[in-house]
Amino acid sequence: MAIAGIPEVFHDFNIYNAGNKLVGLTGEVTIPDFENLTETISGAGILGEYEATVAGRYGSIEQEIPFRVIDEDYFKLISPNDPVELTLRGAIQYSVKATGGVDYMGMRYVLRGRCKKIALGTVKQGGPADSSVSIEVTYALIEMDGKKRLELDKLNSVFRVNGTDLLAKVKQLT
């Protein structure tokens, strides 16, 4: 279902590690940017140069998971040899145009990868440590209201946007 209204806020969210809810997270998680790999194009017949994006090819994607302090869940994420699968589930609140009422739509962000960086944070009496774990993302899926909007699987050559395989022709030709 498309939003028949005005998106307002994330009402709430939770993060799960292999289905188990993580606790001790801070109140904010920044979803990383996905930056296409590009190649500078110039030459005869082109006035100057431009950056051509290479479909499905992205630079390093790093997801930081912030914790108030280090805890048991923190240490379940830090082995650089073991894969991590995290799921962020959120409820997006929106205002319904027709009625002025409030409704909600689900958002799900799934990522897989391995630990790239651990930040143990600081120690301060009565204060948070601001610890974090950073995951090098090799798989990402974003669903809105149960529909797959973006799926990127770097290890298995999958790149879909709104359910369309943008690499289908490339796979056919190679």
Stockholm file with secondary structure:
# STOCKHOLM 1.0

chainA/1-174         MAIAGIPEVFHDFNIYNAGNKLVGLTGEVTIPDFENLTETISGAGILGEYEATVAGRYGSIEQEIPFRVIDEDYFKLISPNDPVELTLRGAIQYSVKATGGVDYMGMRYVLRGRCKKIALGTVKQGGPADSSVSIEVTYALIEMDGKKRLELDKLNSVFRVNGTDLLAKVKQLT
#=GR chainA/1-174 SS CCCSEEEEEEEEEEEEETTEECCSBCSCCCCCCCCEEEEEEECTTCSSEEEEEEEEEECCCEEEEEESSCCHHHHTSCCTTSCEEEEEEEEEEEEETTTCCEEEEEEEEEEEEEEEEEECCCCCTTSCCCEEEEEEEEEEEEEETTEEEEEEETTTTEEEETTEETTHHHHHHC
#=GC SS_cons         CCCSEEEEEEEEEEEEETTEECCSBCSCCCCCCCCEEEEEEECTTCSSEEEEEEEEEECCCEEEEEESSCCHHHHTSCCTTSCEEEEEEEEEEEEETTTCCEEEEEEEEEEEEEEEEEECCCCCTTSCCCEEEEEEEEEEEEEETTEEEEEEETTTTEEEETTEETTHHHHHHC
//
